[in-house]
Amino acid sequence: MTTDSLVHPNRAGAPAPGRWSVVLVPLLLAGCMTDPQLPPPHLDTPTAALQARAATVAAQPALDASAPPSPWWRLFNDATLTALEGEAGTRNLDLRAAVARIDESRAQLGLVSANRAPQLAATAGYTRSGLSEHSPLHRLGAPTAGSSTWTLGLQAGWELDLWGHLRQVETSARMQLQAVAYGQEAVRVSVAAEVARTYLLLRGAQAQTAIAQDNQRIAQDLLRMAESRARNGVATRFDAAAARADLAGIEASLLQLQHQRDTLMNALALLLGWPPRELNDRLVDAALPAMPARLPVGVSSELARTRPDILQANARLQAAVADIGAARADFYPRIGLGGSLGVQAFQLSDLGSWASRQFSVGPTLHLPIFQGGRLQSQLALSEARHQLAAIAYQQTVLRAWHEVDDALGAYASERAREVKLREAQQQSQVALDVAQKGYQEGVSDFTAVLVARRSLLSSQAALADCATASALSVVGLYRALGGGWSPELLQPDAAQAGSPQAVPAAEPDVRS
């Protein structure tokens, strides 16, 4: 196309309509481009679960609907547990890895964002070249002697991104950063719950050990009594043998409980990033923490905002939406502006001469015509990943409702079971006292004493196990509610990078 064909015959120097169309059509198409609007995933309302939750909160005096505290473990009023939780927040290796993943995702966002900014680079070069005597240029008169070429300049480029391809890619990276930040908080919730769970199991094992040791002393007393009666001829060898067998069984249980205690201590050391047995001196025998008198559980409508895994799934869903927008924008042409400015000379001393200047400036256009189906496949891939992200979001919300319902049920069940087990322990103690008195007075045999003592040991162990299970139900409840984190705990730069103001995130809808 010649220059004359771009000039209106009646207006010298005025661009023809065809030239304006080259500039205006892309701008008009860019104005028609909109971000993809996809409906939120459908979620059924957990009506029965909500009714059960309301009934449980009403029936349990300790439960109330106020907002759960972030450091929920302080409700146990146990200084050792609070110290362990604080140490885990800084030393746990899973949390440190989660922080490193945030740094990785932030760097990835920086790489993506850099593509939207103008690019500027400095160039410099030196070449020494010479022509062959058989080259066409030499035949036209060019000398074959070697010559030097010096260049110095600047190069600039900028993609206009009229259809939002780069913007959508950056949006996806921002939402991925937000998802990783929520992932860190999900790890924080998991670590806090695991530390509390392991600590309570340790205290429960120590309580079981104390019960077994008490029963060991009782068994030793019964053995001495049976041996004394056998020596005095008022009892048979059966009583002494049965007492020895009972004592050996208790001592075997003690060995198992001691191994369980050591294993749980090592598990806590691992959670806190310490070598084995480093915490043994700090975890000496202590009573199981008392159940909190008050357990704030919040309201059901806040669940989607209090669990970081739900927020993480939502951020990934928004990233998938942005990926669809980027794939659609990839069908349109890309327009860029480029230019260079510099100097070139055969002698280094001539680089400062005005005559050595050189420059270039102009737009570039990349229009995909035939890609072998690559663009269609990329769009189909983005849409499939969006479907997977939507399903993952639905699974996360559904799992959250199940976990909360199970945790509330476990708490109510263990509280009711504790009442019955206390009654069983009291009656077992009465039965043992009566049997021991009857044996001492010679009105009952030793078998009755053994049966009563074993019944008491069983009821004591069951009550200690129930106390541990009740405390663990509190841990499970706050783990299900997303306790252990709050939006204020997010790192400011990560929260800002993935803020809802940057990309409108769909609110989790559990009413549809």
Secondary structure as GFF3:
##gff-version 3
##sequence-region A 1 512
A	DSSP	three_ten_helix	4	6	.	.	.	ID=ss1
A	DSSP	alpha_helix	17	32	.	.	.	ID=ss2
A	DSSP	alpha_helix	47	59	.	.	.	ID=ss3
A	DSSP	beta_strand	63	64	.	.	.	ID=ss4
A	DSSP	three_ten_helix	72	76	.	.	.	ID=ss5
A	DSSP	alpha_helix	79	91	.	.	.	ID=ss6
A	DSSP	alpha_helix	93	114	.	.	.	ID=ss7
A	DSSP	beta_strand	119	129	.	.	.	ID=ss8
A	DSSP	alpha_helix	136	139	.	.	.	ID=ss9
A	DSSP	beta_strand	147	159	.	.	.	ID=ss10
A	DSSP	alpha_helix	165	231	.	.	.	ID=ss11
A	DSSP	alpha_helix	237	271	.	.	.	ID=ss12
A	DSSP	beta_strand	295	296	.	.	.	ID=ss13
A	DSSP	three_ten_helix	300	302	.	.	.	ID=ss14
A	DSSP	alpha_helix	303	306	.	.	.	ID=ss15
A	DSSP	alpha_helix	308	329	.	.	.	ID=ss16
A	DSSP	beta_strand	334	345	.	.	.	ID=ss17
A	DSSP	three_ten_helix	348	350	.	.	.	ID=ss18
A	DSSP	three_ten_helix	354	356	.	.	.	ID=ss19
A	DSSP	beta_strand	357	366	.	.	.	ID=ss20
A	DSSP	alpha_helix	374	441	.	.	.	ID=ss21
A	DSSP	alpha_helix	446	480	.	.	.	ID=ss22
A	DSSP	three_ten_helix	487	489	.	.	.	ID=ss23
A	DSSP	alpha_helix	492	497	.	.	.	ID=ss24
###
